Amino acid sequence: MTGEQAAELAELQPKVTERKQQKKAKSAKYRQGLKAAADRVVVLEELAGRGS
């Protein structure tokens, strides 16, 4: 690896790390939303069952 390549790698690594963290946070938020929606469906189905 040349000095130029090493410098480029050192410059890009923090950007990649930040991007991975952002993606992880976004994925967690998405999963949390899906879980909340699934929980709400269960509640609404139970309410619908009681009304019948």
C-alpha positions as semicolon CSV with decimal commas, in nm:
position;residue;x (nm);y (nm);z (nm)
1;M;0,000;0,000;0,000
2;T;0,140;0,336;-0,096
3;G;0,142;0,637;0,130
4;E;-0,128;0,795;-0,084
5;Q;-0,351;0,489;-0,050
6;A;-0,295;0,480;0,325
7;A;-0,392;0,847;0,350
8;E;-0,704;0,785;0,142
9;L;-0,799;0,490;0,362
10;A;-0,748;0,697;0,678
11;E;-0,969;0,970;0,530
12;L;-1,250;0,734;0,427
13;Q;-1,268;0,506;0,732
14;P;-1,444;0,758;0,962
15;K;-1,700;0,832;0,690
16;V;-1,775;0,462;0,646
17;T;-1,803;0,412;1,022
18;E;-2,045;0,704;1,051
19;R;-2,254;0,574;0,761
20;K;-2,275;0,228;0,919
21;Q;-2,390;0,381;1,249
22;Q;-2,656;0,586;1,072
23;K;-2,781;0,279;0,885
24;K;-2,794;0,078;1,208
25;A;-2,993;0,351;1,383
26;K;-3,234;0,382;1,091
27;S;-3,286;0,006;1,081
28;A;-3,355;-0,004;1,454
29;K;-3,609;0,277;1,424
30;Y;-3,779;0,095;1,134
31;R;-3,797;-0,233;1,330
32;Q;-3,938;-0,045;1,629
33;G;-4,211;0,100;1,408
34;L;-4,300;-0,241;1,268
35;K;-4,324;-0,386;1,617
36;A;-4,549;-0,102;1,731
37;A;-4,775;-0,156;1,429
38;A;-4,794;-0,530;1,494
39;D;-4,878;-0,468;1,860
40;R;-5,152;-0,225;1,758
41;V;-5,302;-0,481;1,517
42;V;-5,324;-0,732;1,803
43;V;-5,504;-0,480;2,022
44;L;-5,749;-0,385;1,745
45;E;-5,820;-0,749;1,663
46;E;-5,895;-0,817;2,029
47;L;-6,132;-0,520;2,039
48;A;-6,301;-0,636;1,718
49;G;-6,345;-0,983;1,867
50;R;-6,515;-0,845;2,176
51;G;-6,760;-0,641;1,968
52;S;-6,888;-0,939;1,773
